[in-house]
Amino acid sequence: MITPFNIVILAAGRGARMKSDLPKVLQPLGGRPMLAHLLEAVRKIEPLQICVVYGYGGDQVRQVLAAEDVTWVLQAEQRGTGHAVMQALPHLASSGVTLILYGDVPLVTQDTMRNLTALAVQDCVALLTANPDDPTGYGRIVRNDAGAVTRIVEENDADTATRAINEINTGLMALPTQRLADWLGRLRNDNSQGEYYLTDIIAMAVADGVAIQTSQPAHTSETAGVNDKIQLAGLERQLQHDIARNLMAQGVTVLDPSRLDVRGSLQCGRDVSIDVGCVFEGDVVLGDNVQVGAYCVLTDANIGAGSRIAPFSHLAGATVGQNNRIGPYARLRPGTELAAEVHIGNFVEIKNSHVDTGSKINHLSYVGDSTVGKQVNIGAGTITCNYDGVNKHRTVIEDDVFIGSDTQLIAPVTVGKGATIGAGSTITRNVSGGMLTLSRSAQTTVSGWQRPNNKIKE
């Protein structure tokens, strides 16, 4: 691509139809603000300048998407798209090309942006157009008998014949920056909305003898704008469908592409399988031969090769080694680190703990703020009591320890290598290695005792 070129993103609208206090461009799409998707895409084509024109909720928009490579330009009064670009003009490099995008049209691809800027470099105006099944609400592309574009007419200003035109303006365009400055200075707001339409530039360009070139996107989702929660939900499904297709093209088995949600980044190795209803948030990595069962939620998790995650498990901020068995109904909280060949069973919760190779915690247990050695077996119902009401304390369980069911370990405490703890014990002091430790009351049988009977109601 020929440089220099500027990018202007119009993101000042309130989005009243969203019926939300959150600015429209911050509405979540795939787990991130809509505008974040667009910023990620434009950075990859390496523009000279990224200008974001903001307005409603501006401070919030800038805080959420703060970045050194973005120039933020305030449009204090929204007076149309042409007026918005006027605000950005002083911040643009005067030579080269300016590509104009919209913060509520977030799925434009790099190829589409490159095509538009390449056309505009030829000293012409490049428009992205589309032919939707229903063009209602969009400006129409008007062409002459030779097929050349002569102007764009907004629907509010269109007559019946013009509204019958199917080709629509997506709003995306690329223009020579020096010509853009001249045309912006000549815009007028004598229309039904009293606004400065950027689209009026097309008629000016035609009058000045500048060619109007058009391009269409590879996929219609690229031009889909979002004005309300219904459209947002539709675009969400389209995004997830595209993500699922890309994963399957890479060799990932997605059992039902319509029931997959990736709200961040998902990297998969070879022969990965994902069952229905799974949600991936933040940055998730699945190694080779990983299987994720139905209705699991993984957030900022790294899963080693060969590991199996059974259904309904929830992993957040966890690192899982190779060939682990997790779940069903397991919960791994932030700070959890599992080595290889670890088994974490049903209704087991691990938090801020390291569990070493070959250890098993299979049933109904809680391990928090702990260091668990190799080949440890922790019985059902065991808990580490790590919180005294003010401070957290650590439990250390060394290699080859066997802990019987229903044991409480009152931190801080260390269980020595090879120790065995009898079921039902409450451990308050360090346990010597290689020995059996018990803590339980003597069993007593009371003779002659009878169960109470229900009183007969009179």
C-alpha positions in Angstrom: 0.0 0.0 0.0 1.2 3.5 -0.8 1.7 5.8 2.2 1.2 8.2 3.8 -2.5 7.7 4.5 -4.8 8.8 7.3 -7.6 7.0 8.9 -10.6 8.9 10.4 -13.1 6.9 12.5 -16.4 8.7 13.2 -17.5 7.6 16.6 -19.4 10.6 18.1 -23.0 9.3 18.0 -25.0 8.7 21.1 -26.8 5.7 19.9 -30.2 6.6 21.4 -31.8 3.5 20.0 -29.5 1.4 22.1 -31.5 2.7 25.2 -28.3 2.5 27.2 -26.1 4.8 29.2 -23.1 3.2 27.6 -21.9 5.0 24.4 -22.7 3.1 21.2 -19.1 2.4 20.2 -18.5 0.9 23.6 -21.3 -1.6 23.3 -19.8 -5.1 23.6 -19.2 -7.3 20.5 -17.4 -10.5 21.0 -16.5 -9.5 24.5 -14.9 -6.2 23.4 -16.1 -2.7 22.6 -17.3 -2.4 19.0 -14.7 0.3 18.3 -11.9 -1.9 19.6 -12.5 -4.3 16.8 -12.1 -1.6 14.2 -9.0 -0.1 15.9 -7.4 -3.6 15.9 -8.0 -4.0 12.2 -6.7 -0.5 11.1 -3.5 -0.9 13.1 -2.6 -3.9 11.0 -2.6 -1.9 7.8 -0.2 0.6 9.5 -1.7 4.0 8.8 0.3 7.2 9.3 -2.4 8.6 11.5 -5.5 7.2 13.3 -8.0 10.0 14.2 -11.1 9.1 16.2 -13.8 11.7 16.3 -15.7 11.3 19.5 -18.7 13.1 21.1 -21.3 11.5 23.4 -19.7 9.8 26.4 -16.3 11.1 25.2 -14.4 10.8 28.4 -15.5 7.3 28.9 -14.7 6.3 25.3 -11.2 7.7 25.7 -10.6 6.0 29.0 -11.7 2.6 27.8 -9.8 2.8 24.5 -6.8 4.9 25.5 -3.9 4.4 23.2 -0.8 6.4 22.2 -1.4 5.8 18.5 -4.8 7.4 18.5 -5.5 11.1 18.1 -8.8 11.9 19.8 -10.9 14.8 18.3 -14.0 16.1 20.0 -17.1 16.8 18.0 -18.9 18.8 20.7 -22.0 19.4 18.6 -23.1 16.6 16.2 -23.9 18.4 12.9 -23.5 15.5 10.4 -20.7 13.3 9.0 -19.2 16.1 7.0 -19.0 18.3 10.1 -17.3 15.4 12.0 -14.6 15.1 9.4 -14.1 18.9 9.5 -13.0 18.5 13.1 -10.4 15.9 12.2 -9.0 17.7 9.2 -6.4 19.9 11.1 -4.9 16.7 12.6 -4.4 14.9 9.2 -1.3 14.7 7.1 -2.1 16.9 4.1 -0.6 14.6 1.5 -1.7 11.1 0.5 -5.1 9.6 1.2 -7.7 9.7 4.0 -9.8 6.6 4.7 -13.1 7.3 6.5 -14.6 4.6 8.7 -17.4 4.4 11.3 -17.1 3.2 14.8 -20.5 1.4 14.6 -19.5 -0.5 11.5 -16.9 -2.7 13.3 -16.1 -5.7 11.1 -14.5 -4.1 8.1 -11.6 -6.3 7.0 -8.0 -5.2 6.2 -8.4 -6.3 2.5 -11.4 -4.0 2.1 -9.6 -1.1 3.6 -6.6 -1.7 1.4 -8.7 -1.9 -1.7 -10.3 1.5 -1.0 -7.0 3.3 -0.3 -5.3 1.8 -3.3 -8.1 3.1 -5.5 -8.0 6.6 -4.0 -4.2 6.9 -4.5 -5.1 7.2 -8.2 -6.5 10.7 -7.5 -10.1 9.5 -7.4 -12.7 9.0 -4.7 -13.2 5.4 -3.7 -16.6 4.3 -2.3 -17.6 1.1 -0.6 -21.0 0.1 -1.9 -23.3 -2.9 -1.3 -26.5 -4.4 -2.7 -28.5 -5.5 0.3 -31.9 -7.3 -0.1 -33.5 -4.3 1.7 -31.8 -0.9 1.1 -34.2 0.9 3.4 -32.5 3.5 5.6 -29.4 3.9 3.4 -28.2 6.5 1.0 -28.6 5.4 -2.6 -25.8 5.4 -5.3 -27.0 7.3 -8.3 -25.3 6.5 -11.6 -25.6 7.9 -15.1 -26.5 5.9 -18.3 -22.8 5.0 -18.7 -22.7 3.5 -15.2 -20.6 6.2 -13.6 -21.4 7.4 -10.1 -22.9 10.9 -10.1 -24.0 11.4 -6.6 -25.3 9.9 -3.3 -28.8 10.7 -2.2 -29.8 10.2 1.5 -33.1 8.3 1.9 -34.8 11.3 3.6 -34.0 13.4 0.6 -34.8 10.7 -2.1 -37.8 10.6 -4.4 -39.6 7.4 -5.2 -37.5 6.5 -8.1 -34.3 7.0 -6.2 -35.5 4.9 -3.3 -36.0 2.1 -5.7 -32.3 1.9 -6.3 -30.7 -1.2 -4.7 -27.1 -0.1 -4.5 -26.4 1.7 -1.3 -23.7 3.8 0.2 -22.0 2.0 3.2 -20.4 5.3 4.3 -16.9 4.0 3.9 -14.8 6.0 1.5 -11.2 7.0 0.7 -10.2 10.3 -0.8 -7.1 12.3 -1.7 -6.6 14.4 1.4 -5.9 17.7 -0.3 -9.1 17.4 -2.3 -11.0 16.4 0.8 -9.9 19.7 2.5 -11.3 21.7 -0.4 -14.6 19.8 -0.6 -15.2 20.0 3.1 -14.9 23.8 2.9 -17.6 23.9 0.2 -20.2 21.7 2.1 -23.6 23.2 2.8 -26.3 22.1 5.2 -29.4 23.1 3.2 -31.1 19.7 3.5 -34.0 18.2 5.5 -31.7 17.4 8.5 -29.8 20.7 8.5 -26.6 18.7 8.6 -23.3 18.7 6.6 -23.4 15.4 4.7 -20.1 13.9 3.8 -21.8 12.2 0.8 -22.4 15.6 -0.8 -18.7 15.5 -1.7 -19.4 13.0 -4.4 -21.4 15.5 -6.5 -18.6 18.0 -6.0 -16.0 15.5 -7.1 -18.0 14.7 -10.3 -18.3 18.4 -11.0 -14.5 18.8 -10.6 -13.9 16.0 -13.0 -12.6 13.6 -10.4 -13.5 9.9 -11.0 -15.6 8.0 -8.6 -14.5 4.4 -8.2 -16.5 1.8 -6.2 -15.6 -1.4 -4.5 -17.7 -4.0 -2.7 -16.7 -6.1 0.4 -16.2 -9.8 0.3 -18.8 -10.3 3.0 -21.9 -8.3 3.7 -21.2 -8.4 7.5 -18.3 -6.0 6.8 -20.8 -3.2 6.1 -23.3 -4.1 8.8 -23.9 -1.1 11.1 -25.3 -1.3 14.6 -28.0 1.1 15.8 -29.9 -1.0 18.4 -29.6 -4.1 20.5 -31.3 -6.2 17.9 -28.7 -5.4 15.3 -26.0 -5.8 17.9 -27.2 -9.3 18.6 -27.4 -10.1 14.9 -23.8 -8.9 14.4 -22.6 -10.9 17.4 -23.9 -14.1 15.9 -22.3 -13.2 12.6 -19.0 -12.6 14.3 -19.2 -15.9 16.2 -20.1 -17.7 13.0 -17.0 -16.3 11.3 -14.8 -17.2 14.3 -16.2 -20.8 14.2 -15.6 -21.1 10.5 -12.0 -19.9 10.9 -11.4 -22.4 13.7 -12.8 -25.3 11.7 -10.7 -24.2 8.7 -7.7 -24.6 11.0 -8.7 -28.1 11.9 -10.6 -27.5 15.1 -13.6 -29.7 15.7 -16.5 -27.4 16.7 -19.5 -29.7 17.3 -22.1 -27.0 16.8 -20.8 -23.7 15.3 -24.0 -21.9 16.2 -23.3 -22.6 19.9 -19.9 -21.2 20.3 -18.9 -17.9 21.9 -15.4 -16.4 21.7 -15.2 -13.1 23.5 -11.5 -12.4 23.1 -8.7 -14.5 21.6 -8.8 -18.3 21.2 -5.7 -20.1 19.9 -5.9 -23.8 19.2 -3.4 -26.5 18.4 -4.0 -29.6 16.3 -6.9 -32.0 16.9 -8.7 -29.8 19.4 -12.4 -30.5 20.1 -14.9 -28.1 21.5 -18.4 -29.3 22.5 -21.6 -27.2 22.5 -22.3 -24.1 24.6 -18.7 -23.2 25.5 -17.6 -19.6 26.2 -14.0 -18.4 25.8 -13.2 -15.0 27.3 -10.0 -13.0 27.3 -6.9 -14.8 26.0 -7.3 -18.6 25.9 -4.8 -21.1 24.5 -5.8 -24.8 23.9 -2.8 -27.1 23.2 -2.8 -30.1 20.8 -5.5 -32.8 21.5 -7.3 -30.7 24.1 -11.0 -31.6 24.5 -13.4 -29.1 26.0 -16.7 -30.6 27.2 -20.1 -29.0 26.8 -21.0 -25.7 28.6 -17.5 -24.9 29.9 -16.4 -21.3 30.5 -12.7 -20.6 30.0 -11.3 -17.1 30.8 -7.7 -16.2 30.3 -6.7 -19.8 30.6 -3.8 -21.8 29.1 -4.6 -25.6 28.6 -1.7 -28.0 27.9 -1.7 -30.7 25.3 -3.8 -33.8 25.8 -5.9 -32.3 28.7 -9.6 -33.1 29.0 -12.1 -30.6 30.5 -15.4 -32.3 31.3 -18.7 -30.4 31.0 -19.8 -27.5 33.1 -16.3 -26.6 34.3 -15.2 -23.0 34.9 -11.6 -22.0 34.5 -10.4 -18.4 35.0 -6.8 -17.2 35.1 -5.6 -20.8 35.3 -2.6 -22.6 33.7 -3.2 -26.3 33.1 -0.3 -28.7 32.2 -0.4 -31.6 29.8 -2.7 -34.6 30.1 -4.8 -33.2 33.0 -8.4 -34.3 33.7 -10.6 -31.5 34.9 -14.3 -31.7 36.0 -17.1 -32.1 35.5 -18.3 -29.1 37.5 -14.8 -28.1 38.5 -13.7 -24.5 39.2 -10.2 -23.3 38.7 -9.8 -19.7 39.9 -7.0 -17.1 39.2 -3.5 -18.2 40.2 -4.2 -21.9 39.7 -1.2 -23.8 38.2 -1.5 -27.5 37.5 1.5 -29.6 36.4 1.1 -32.7 34.2 -1.2 -35.7 34.9 -3.3 -33.9 37.5 -6.9 -34.9 38.2 -9.3 -32.3 39.5 -12.8 -33.8 39.9 -16.4 -32.9 40.3 -17.2 -29.9 42.5 -13.6 -29.2 43.3 -12.4 -25.6 43.6 -8.8 -24.5 43.3 -7.6 -20.9 43.9 -4.1 -19.4 43.8 -2.5 -22.8 44.2 0.2 -24.9 42.5 -0.6 -28.6 42.2 2.3 -30.8 41.1 2.5 -33.8 38.8 0.3 -36.8 39.3 -1.8 -35.4 42.2 -5.5 -36.0 42.5 -8.3 -33.9 44.1 -11.3 -35.8 42.8 -14.4 -34.9 44.9 -16.0 -31.9 46.6 -12.9 -30.2 47.9 -11.5 -26.7 48.2 -7.8 -25.9 47.9 -6.8 -22.3 48.2 -3.5 -20.5 48.7 -1.7 -23.9 48.7 1.3 -25.7 47.3 0.6 -29.3 46.6 3.4 -31.7 45.8 3.7 -34.7 43.5 1.5 -37.8 43.7 -0.7 -36.3 46.4 -4.2 -37.7 47.0 -6.7 -35.4 48.6 -9.9 -37.1 49.7 -13.5 -36.0 49.3 -14.7 -33.0 51.3 -11.2 -31.8 52.2 -10.7 -28.1 52.6 -7.8 -25.7 53.2 -8.9 -23.1 55.7 -6.8 -20.3 54.4 -8.6 -17.2 55.6 -8.7 -16.1 59.3 -11.1 -13.3 58.6 -8.4 -10.7 58.0 -5.4 -12.4 56.3 -4.8 -15.3 53.8 -2.4 -18.0 54.9 -0.6 -20.7 52.9 -0.9 -24.5 53.2 2.0 -26.7 52.0 1.4 -30.4 51.2 4.6 -32.2 50.2 5.0 -35.1 47.9 3.3 -38.5 48.3 0.8 -37.3 50.9 -2.5 -39.1 51.4 -5.3 -37.0 53.0 -8.4 -38.8 54.1 -11.9 -37.5 53.4 -13.5 -34.6 55.3 -10.2 -33.2 56.5 -9.7 -29.5 57.4 -6.2 -28.0 57.1 -6.0 -24.8 59.2 -3.4 -22.6 57.5 -0.6 -21.8 57.9 0.4 -25.5 58.0 2.8 -27.9 56.4 2.1 -31.6 55.8 5.4 -33.5 55.4 6.4 -35.8 52.6 4.7 -39.2 52.6 2.4 -38.3 55.5 -1.1 -39.8 55.9 -3.9 -38.0 57.5 -6.9 -40.0 58.7 -10.4 -39.1 57.5 -12.3 -36.5 59.5 -9.3 -34.8 61.0 -8.8 -31.2 61.7 -5.1 -30.3 61.3 -3.9 -27.2 63.2 -0.2 -28.0 63.5 2.5 -29.1 61.1 2.4 -32.8 60.2 5.5 -35.0 60.3 6.4 -36.8 57.1 6.0 -40.5 56.7 3.6 -40.9 59.7 -0.2 -41.3 60.3 -1.8 -38.3 61.9 -5.3 -38.4 63.3 -7.5 -35.8 64.9 -10.9 -37.0 66.0 -13.0 -37.6 69.1 -13.4 -41.2 70.4 -16.5 -43.0 69.0 -19.1 -43.4 71.7 -22.3 -45.5 71.7 -25.1 -44.5 74.1 -27.1 -47.4 75.2 -30.9 -47.0 75.8 -31.1 -43.9 73.6 -34.3 -43.5 71.5 -35.1 -41.2 68.7 -37.6 -38.5 69.5 -41.1 -39.0 68.2 -43.3 -36.4 66.6 -45.8 -35.0 69.0 -49.3 -35.8 68.1 -51.3 -32.6 67.4 -54.6 -32.4 69.2 
